[in-house]
Each structure stands twice: as C-alpha cells, then as structure tokens.
C-alpha cells in the first residue's frame, strides 16, 4: 500500500514538472525540502501528530515553505496533510528525485563491499555499469564486514550478489534441499 501511495504522488509531481518544463527546478526544490525535513524530525513529528489540528499543520507548511519553494510543493504538502499521509512525504520526494534523475539519464547504483573500495575500484565499477546500462551512474558505497569478501551491486531493481556470504548462503540452501538416498 505504501509503495502505491508514494508512486502515485511522485508520478503526479513528475508529470507536473514535465508539463511545466521545470524538472531541474523541481528536483532541486525537492532535494532541499527532503534534506530539511530529514534534518528536522521534530517538525515531521509535529506535522504527523494526531493532536495537532489540520489547520495548524497547514499553517506550519505555509509559514515554512510559501514563497521559498514552488506553489506545487506547498500544495502537495498540504494535500498530503489533508489525506493524513505525512509519514510518506520524504519517501514521495525521494521517489520524485529518483524519477527526475532517471529522466535526465542518471541511474542510481549502490555497492556494498566487505572492505572499503579504492577510488580506482569505484571508478572501474562505475565505468562498467555505465557501459552496461548506457546511462550515467550515480554510485554510492557502503561497507558490510559480514559479507566476508566480494560485493553486492544494486542497480535499479536488479541485484548482483558476488559476496562470499551470498555464495555460502546459496550453497547452504542447495545442501538443505539435497535428498540422500
């Protein structure tokens, strides 16, 4: 259900940005709002708190954002408050940002490795992904020592697990389904 809600609002915002030819502006504003909201969890709690009446929440949005961001964003946030979906606001903005990046030919990729990668390794992975996808890759990295060795690469909805832990889990699964005669 949450994914459907997030996609609907993000898609609507994406369509408005496309119609107005303001994709870059909207993406920048969405990024700024998203960062601001992530940095102010008390503000988000206030917007989502059931004891704060809707009119007060709408007033908070108007005071904080009116004149600073596009009216479409103020309207979107007001609609989200009226529909009691404040908890989805950051996810909606993040989804919109990703849609705008993809529209511009950018693609998100995430590499998780057992040890920190060198700049040369990151550049090689990025180059390989760009060659394979035909898009410009925006690469993020994380370290997870539980992988033992190797790495996991996520590009869009595809995952390539080349970690030792992943191989051991696959082997364990195979062995558990093996029937001895």
C-alpha positions in Angstrom: 0.0 0.0 0.0 2.8 2.4 1.0 4.6 1.9 -2.3 1.4 2.6 -4.3 0.8 5.9 -2.4 4.4 7.0 -2.8 4.4 6.2 -6.5 1.1 8.0 -7.2 2.1 11.3 -5.6 5.6 11.2 -7.0 4.3 10.4 -10.5 1.8 13.3 -10.3 4.6 15.7 -9.3 6.8 14.3 -12.0 4.1 14.9 -14.6 3.5 18.5 -13.4 7.3 19.2 -13.6 7.4 17.7 -17.1 4.4 19.7 -18.3 5.9 23.0 -17.0 9.4 22.2 -18.3 10.7 22.7 -14.8 12.2 19.3 -14.0 15.6 20.7 -12.8 14.0 23.4 -10.6 11.5 20.9 -9.1 14.3 18.3 -8.5 16.4 20.9 -6.7 13.5 22.1 -4.6 12.5 18.5 -3.7 16.1 17.8 -2.7 16.2 20.9 -0.5 12.8 20.1 1.1 13.8 16.5 1.7 17.1 17.4 3.3 15.4 20.0 5.5 12.7 17.5 6.6 15.2 14.8 7.3 17.2 17.2 9.5 14.2 18.2 11.5 12.5 15.1 12.9 10.6 17.2 15.5 9.0 19.2 12.7 7.9 15.9 10.9 6.6 14.6 14.2 4.6 17.8 14.7 3.1 17.5 11.1 2.1 13.9 11.8 0.9 14.3 15.3 -2.8 13.4 15.7 -3.4 16.0 18.5 -2.3 18.9 16.2 -5.3 20.0 14.1 -5.1 20.1 10.4 -5.4 23.8 10.1 -2.4 24.3 12.3 -0.4 21.8 10.2 -1.3 23.6 7.0 -0.3 26.9 8.6 3.1 25.5 9.6 3.6 24.4 6.0 2.6 27.8 4.7 4.9 29.6 7.1 7.9 27.4 6.4 7.6 27.0 2.6 5.4 29.6 1.0 7.4 31.9 -1.2 10.5 29.8 -0.7 9.5 26.9 -3.0 7.1 26.4 -5.9 3.4 26.6 -5.1 3.1 23.0 -6.3 5.3 21.8 -3.4 3.3 23.8 -0.9 0.1 22.4 -2.4 1.5 18.8 -2.4 2.4 19.0 1.2 -1.0 20.5 2.1 -2.7 17.7 0.2 -0.6 15.1 2.0 -1.5 16.5 5.3 -5.2 16.6 4.4 -5.0 12.9 3.4 -3.2 12.0 6.6 -0.2 10.7 4.7 2.5 12.9 6.3 4.6 9.8 7.0 5.1 9.3 3.3 6.3 12.8 2.5 10.0 12.2 2.5 9.6 8.9 0.5 7.4 10.8 -2.1 10.0 13.5 -2.5 12.8 10.8 -2.7 10.9 8.9 -5.3 10.3 12.0 -7.4 14.0 12.9 -7.2 14.9 9.4 -8.5 12.3 9.7 -11.3 13.8 13.1 -12.3 17.3 11.8 -12.3 16.3 8.8 -14.4 14.5 11.1 -16.8 17.8 13.1 -17.1 19.7 9.9 -18.0 21.1 9.3 -14.5 20.7 5.9 -12.7 21.3 5.1 -9.0 23.6 2.3 -8.1 24.7 1.1 -4.7 27.8 -1.1 -4.0 28.2 -2.9 -0.7 31.6 -4.4 -0.1 33.3 -6.3 2.7 36.1 -3.7 2.8 36.3 -0.1 1.7 36.9 0.2 -2.1 39.7 2.3 -3.6 38.8 5.2 -5.8 40.2 3.2 -8.8 37.9 0.3 -8.0 34.9 2.6 -7.6 35.7 4.2 -10.9 36.0 0.8 -12.6 32.7 -0.4 -11.3 31.1 2.9 -12.3 32.5 2.6 -15.8 31.4 -1.0 -16.2 27.9 -0.1 -15.0 27.7 2.9 -17.4 28.8 0.7 -20.3 26.2 -2.0 -19.4 23.3 0.3 -18.8 24.1 3.1 -21.3 23.2 5.7 -18.6 25.3 7.9 -16.3 25.6 6.1 -13.0 25.4 7.9 -9.6 27.2 5.4 -7.3 27.0 5.2 -3.6 29.1 2.8 -1.4 28.7 1.1 1.9 30.9 -1.4 3.8 29.5 -4.5 5.5 32.1 -6.8 7.0 29.5 -9.6 7.3 29.9 -10.2 3.6 33.3 -11.7 4.3 34.6 -10.8 0.8 33.3 -9.7 -2.6 30.4 -7.2 -3.1 26.8 -6.7 -3.8 25.8 -4.3 -6.5 22.3 -2.9 -6.8 21.2 -1.0 -9.9 17.6 -0.1 -10.1 15.7 -3.2 -9.2 18.5 -5.6 -10.2 20.9 -7.1 -7.6 24.1 -8.9 -8.3 25.4 -10.7 -5.2 29.1 -11.6 -5.7 29.8 -11.8 -1.9 31.3 -14.8 -0.2 28.4 -14.7 2.3 25.9 -14.8 -0.6 27.7 -17.8 -2.1 27.7 -19.6 1.2 24.0 -18.9 1.7 23.3 -20.3 -1.8 25.4 -23.4 -1.1 23.6 -23.9 2.3 20.2 -23.6 0.6 21.3 -26.2 -2.0 22.5 -28.6 0.6 19.4 -28.3 2.7 17.3 -29.3 -0.3 19.6 -32.3 -1.2 18.0 -35.6 -0.6 20.1 -38.5 0.4 19.1 -41.9 -1.0 
